[in-house]
Amino acid sequence: MPVKMLLFGKTGQVGTELQRTLPQLGQLKSCGREVADLEDQESLKAVIRDYRPDIIVNAAAYTAVDRAEAEPGKANRINAEAVSLLAEEAKRLDAWLVHYSTDYVFDGTNDQPYIETDQPNPLGIYGETKLKGEESIRRSGCKYLIFRTSWVYGAHGSNFIKTILRLAREREALNIVADQHGAPTSAALIAEISAKAIPAILSGAMHPGTYHLAASGDTTWHELARRIVSRAHQLGMPLLLKPEQVQPIPTIDYPTPATRPMNSRLDSSLLATTLGTTLPDWQSEVDCFIDNLVREEEQQ
């Protein structure tokens, strides 16, 4: 019998890419909010109990970091309470739960990349609710994989890269935060690693637990923005903004409702060693993503 997988969050950045990589592993049923609303626990239960998956993959989340400060109840229902239910249902079925978490569970005060056993200390509602989701999975006793990732971007939906390219068409100068550090990580990479990890957990080659999953290397939002604009110019994209016109500013000059961790670097060596793979550097991933965006524009 093929492995039965049930995916939540099919329309998100990661969920869209998982629909590309997971079907090669077995039978995949993908659910969006119209079928399984994470704020409606009865709808979640109904879908899970009807399909009886071997693996539940949860790529759904409340990810509006700033809005979460004004909507703590909604963020908690989606990121914590719904995840707790998924874990309980996985335990009941003896199914695996694959879940995606975030660098925001940390406060960013480390001077080194975070490893899986570092103490979480979220700074805002989004990070708090994501951490509650993680903890509920661990308490449930289900078989699980939690992937913490950072600075995610993908072809579907909005993200920093697309925003910078849009602004580069409209403005001749841009100020970008230069003192927050992390690794931009593509949804495509997350989906590809997930598709390697699932056979590994089923075969016993990979232990259940929490793993960090981010591209290699690190950068700042300012350095990333300059690279985006530079690459787009190299490819002939018509922009008003030049790379040297992207100016660095400190976080204090760009106040937001939610406090960001200054260090979002995640050490992914445990995952790389476990899977016997190398995680690509963030530069090549970002360049490839921009190349694809430009190519798609030219074809339209």
C-alpha positions as CSV (number, residue, x, y, z in Angstrom):
1,M,0.0,0.0,0.0
2,P,1.3,3.5,-0.9
3,V,2.0,5.9,2.0
4,K,-1.0,8.1,2.6
5,M,-0.1,11.8,3.3
6,L,-2.5,14.6,4.3
7,L,-1.3,18.1,3.7
8,F,-2.7,21.2,5.4
9,G,-1.9,24.7,4.0
10,K,-1.8,23.8,0.4
11,T,-2.0,27.4,-0.8
12,G,0.9,28.8,1.2
13,Q,4.5,29.2,0.0
14,V,5.7,25.9,1.5
15,G,2.4,24.0,0.9
16,T,2.5,24.9,-2.8
17,E,6.0,23.5,-3.2
18,L,5.1,20.4,-1.1
19,Q,2.5,19.5,-3.7
20,R,5.3,19.3,-6.2
21,T,7.7,17.1,-4.1
22,L,5.4,14.8,-2.0
23,P,3.4,13.0,-4.7
24,Q,6.6,11.0,-5.6
25,L,6.5,9.4,-2.1
26,G,2.9,8.1,-2.2
27,Q,-0.7,9.2,-2.1
28,L,-1.2,12.9,-1.3
29,K,-4.4,14.6,-0.3
30,S,-4.0,18.4,-0.1
31,C,-6.3,20.6,1.9
32,G,-6.9,24.4,1.9
33,R,-8.9,26.5,4.3
34,E,-12.1,25.8,2.4
35,V,-11.9,22.1,3.3
36,A,-10.0,22.2,6.7
37,D,-10.1,25.5,8.5
38,L,-7.5,25.5,11.3
39,E,-9.8,27.6,13.4
40,D,-12.5,24.9,13.1
41,Q,-11.3,21.9,15.0
42,E,-14.3,19.8,14.0
43,S,-13.5,20.3,10.3
44,L,-9.9,19.2,11.0
45,K,-10.9,16.1,12.9
46,A,-13.4,15.2,10.2
47,V,-10.8,15.3,7.4
48,I,-8.2,13.4,9.3
49,R,-10.6,10.7,10.5
50,D,-12.1,10.2,7.1
51,Y,-8.8,10.0,5.2
52,R,-6.8,8.2,8.0
53,P,-3.3,9.3,6.8
54,D,0.0,7.7,7.6
55,I,1.6,11.1,7.7
56,I,0.0,14.5,8.5
57,V,2.0,17.4,7.0
58,N,1.1,20.8,8.5
59,A,2.3,23.7,6.3
60,A,-0.5,25.9,7.5
61,A,0.1,28.7,10.0
62,Y,-0.8,32.2,11.0
63,T,2.3,34.0,9.8
64,A,1.4,37.7,9.9
65,V,4.0,38.6,12.5
66,D,2.9,42.2,13.1
67,R,-0.8,41.6,12.9
68,A,-0.5,38.8,15.4
69,E,0.2,41.4,18.1
70,A,-3.4,42.7,17.6
71,E,-4.9,39.2,16.9
72,P,-3.4,37.0,19.6
73,G,-6.5,34.8,19.9
74,K,-6.5,34.1,16.1
75,A,-2.8,33.4,16.1
76,N,-3.1,31.1,19.1
77,R,-6.0,29.1,17.6
78,I,-4.1,28.4,14.3
79,N,-0.5,28.1,15.5
80,A,-1.1,26.4,18.9
81,E,-4.6,24.9,19.4
82,A,-5.0,23.5,15.9
83,V,-1.5,22.0,16.0
84,S,-2.3,20.4,19.4
85,L,-5.3,18.7,17.8
86,L,-3.2,17.5,14.8
87,A,-0.7,16.0,17.2
88,E,-3.5,14.3,19.2
89,E,-5.0,12.9,16.0
90,A,-1.6,11.7,14.8
91,K,-1.1,9.9,18.1
92,R,-4.6,8.3,17.9
93,L,-3.8,7.0,14.3
94,D,-0.2,6.1,15.1
95,A,0.6,8.5,12.2
96,W,3.6,10.8,11.8
97,L,3.2,14.6,12.1
98,V,5.5,16.8,10.0
99,H,5.3,20.4,11.1
100,Y,7.0,23.7,10.3
101,S,8.1,26.1,12.9
102,T,10.3,29.3,12.9
103,D,13.4,31.1,14.1
104,Y,11.0,33.4,16.0
105,V,10.9,31.0,18.9
106,F,14.3,32.4,19.8
107,D,15.0,36.0,21.1
108,G,18.0,36.5,18.7
109,T,20.5,37.4,21.5
110,N,22.9,34.5,20.7
111,D,26.1,35.4,19.1
112,Q,26.2,32.1,17.2
113,P,23.7,30.3,15.0
114,Y,21.0,28.6,17.0
115,I,21.1,24.8,17.5
116,E,18.0,22.7,18.2
117,T,18.7,22.4,22.0
118,D,19.1,26.2,22.6
119,Q,16.5,27.6,24.9
120,P,13.6,29.3,23.1
121,N,12.5,32.7,24.3
122,P,10.1,34.3,21.8
123,L,9.7,38.1,21.6
124,G,6.2,38.4,20.3
125,I,2.8,36.7,19.9
126,Y,3.8,34.9,16.6
127,G,6.8,33.3,18.2
128,E,4.9,32.5,21.4
129,T,2.1,30.7,19.5
130,K,4.5,28.8,17.3
131,L,6.4,27.6,20.3
132,K,3.2,26.5,22.0
133,G,2.5,24.5,18.9
134,E,5.9,22.8,19.1
135,E,5.4,22.0,22.8
136,S,2.0,20.5,22.2
137,I,3.5,18.2,19.6
138,R,6.2,17.0,22.0
139,R,3.7,16.5,24.8
140,S,1.3,14.5,22.7
141,G,3.5,11.5,22.4
142,C,3.0,11.3,18.6
143,K,5.8,10.5,16.1
144,Y,6.9,13.8,14.8
145,L,9.3,15.9,12.8
146,I,9.4,19.7,13.5
147,F,11.4,21.8,11.0
148,R,12.4,25.2,12.2
149,T,13.1,27.5,9.3
150,S,13.8,31.2,8.6
151,W,13.2,34.1,6.2
152,V,11.1,31.9,3.9
153,Y,10.3,33.0,0.3
154,G,8.6,31.2,-2.6
155,A,7.0,31.6,-6.0
156,H,3.5,31.6,-4.5
157,G,2.3,34.5,-2.3
158,S,4.1,37.6,-1.1
159,N,7.6,37.8,0.4
160,F,10.6,40.0,0.9
161,I,12.2,39.3,-2.6
162,K,9.0,40.1,-4.5
163,T,8.4,43.2,-2.4
164,I,11.9,44.6,-3.1
165,L,11.5,44.0,-6.8
166,R,8.2,45.8,-6.8
167,L,9.7,48.8,-4.8
168,A,12.7,48.8,-7.1
169,R,10.4,49.6,-10.0
170,E,8.7,52.4,-8.1
171,R,11.5,54.1,-6.2
172,E,15.0,55.6,-6.7
173,A,16.1,55.1,-3.1
174,L,15.3,52.5,-0.4
175,N,16.2,52.2,3.3
176,I,16.6,48.6,4.6
177,V,17.4,47.2,8.0
178,A,21.0,46.2,8.2
179,D,21.5,44.7,11.7
180,Q,19.2,41.7,11.6
181,H,21.0,38.5,10.5
182,G,19.6,35.3,9.0
183,A,19.5,33.0,6.0
184,P,16.9,33.4,3.3
185,T,15.4,30.0,2.7
186,S,13.3,29.0,-0.3
187,A,10.1,27.1,0.0
188,A,11.4,24.9,-2.8
189,L,14.4,23.8,-0.7
190,I,12.1,23.2,2.4
191,A,9.9,21.0,0.2
192,E,12.8,19.1,-1.3
193,I,14.4,18.4,2.1
194,S,11.0,17.3,3.5
195,A,10.7,14.8,0.6
196,K,14.1,13.4,1.6
197,A,13.2,13.3,5.3
198,I,9.9,11.5,5.1
199,P,11.4,8.2,3.6
200,A,14.2,8.5,6.2
201,I,11.8,8.6,9.2
202,L,9.7,5.8,7.8
203,S,12.8,3.6,7.3
204,G,14.2,4.5,10.8
205,A,17.3,6.2,9.3
206,M,16.2,9.5,10.8
207,H,15.1,9.9,14.4
208,P,11.9,11.8,15.3
209,G,12.5,15.3,16.8
210,T,13.2,18.9,16.0
211,Y,15.6,19.9,13.2
212,H,16.7,23.3,11.9
213,L,16.3,23.7,8.1
214,A,17.8,26.9,6.6
215,A,20.0,27.6,3.6
216,S,23.8,27.8,4.3
217,G,25.5,31.1,5.2
218,D,23.9,34.3,6.5
219,T,23.2,37.8,5.5
220,T,21.2,40.9,6.6
221,W,18.0,42.3,5.1
222,H,20.0,45.1,3.6
223,E,22.6,42.9,2.0
224,L,19.8,40.7,0.6
225,A,18.0,43.7,-0.8
226,R,21.1,44.9,-2.6
227,R,21.8,41.4,-4.0
228,I,18.1,41.2,-5.3
229,V,18.4,44.6,-7.1
230,S,21.9,43.8,-8.5
231,R,20.8,40.4,-9.8
232,A,17.6,41.9,-11.4
233,H,19.7,44.6,-13.1
234,Q,22.1,41.9,-14.5
235,L,19.1,40.1,-16.0
236,G,17.8,43.3,-17.7
237,M,14.8,43.9,-15.5
238,P,13.7,47.6,-15.9
239,L,14.2,49.2,-12.4
240,L,14.5,52.7,-11.1
241,L,16.5,51.6,-8.1
242,K,20.2,50.9,-8.3
243,P,22.0,48.6,-5.8
244,E,24.0,51.5,-4.3
245,Q,20.8,53.4,-3.6
246,V,19.7,50.7,-1.1
247,Q,20.8,52.3,2.1
248,P,21.4,50.5,5.5
249,I,19.5,51.6,8.6
250,P,19.3,50.2,12.1
251,T,16.3,48.3,13.4
252,I,15.5,51.2,15.8
253,D,14.8,53.4,12.7
254,Y,12.2,51.0,11.4
255,P,9.8,50.4,14.3
256,T,7.3,47.5,13.9
257,P,4.5,46.3,16.2
258,A,6.3,43.0,16.7
259,T,10.0,42.9,17.8
260,R,12.2,40.9,15.5
261,P,15.1,38.7,16.6
262,M,18.4,40.3,15.7
263,N,20.0,36.9,15.1
264,S,17.8,34.5,13.2
265,R,20.7,32.3,12.1
266,L,19.9,28.6,12.4
267,D,22.5,25.9,12.5
268,S,21.3,23.1,10.2
269,S,24.2,20.8,10.5
270,L,22.3,18.1,12.4
271,L,19.8,17.8,9.6
272,A,22.5,17.9,6.9
273,T,24.4,15.1,8.7
274,T,21.4,13.0,9.4
275,L,20.2,13.1,5.7
276,G,23.7,12.9,4.3
277,T,23.1,16.1,2.2
278,T,24.5,19.6,1.9
279,L,22.2,22.6,2.2
280,P,22.9,25.1,-0.6
281,D,24.1,28.6,0.1
282,W,21.5,31.3,0.3
283,Q,23.1,33.3,-2.6
284,S,22.7,30.6,-5.2
285,E,19.1,29.9,-4.1
286,V,18.1,33.6,-4.2
287,D,19.8,34.1,-7.6
288,C,18.0,31.1,-9.0
289,F,14.7,32.3,-7.7
290,I,15.1,35.8,-9.3
291,D,16.2,34.2,-12.5
292,N,13.0,32.2,-12.6
293,L,10.9,35.3,-11.8
294,V,12.5,37.2,-14.7
295,R,12.0,34.3,-17.0
296,E,8.3,34.0,-16.2
297,E,7.9,37.7,-16.8
298,E,9.5,37.5,-20.2
299,Q,7.2,34.6,-21.1
300,Q,4.0,36.6,-20.2
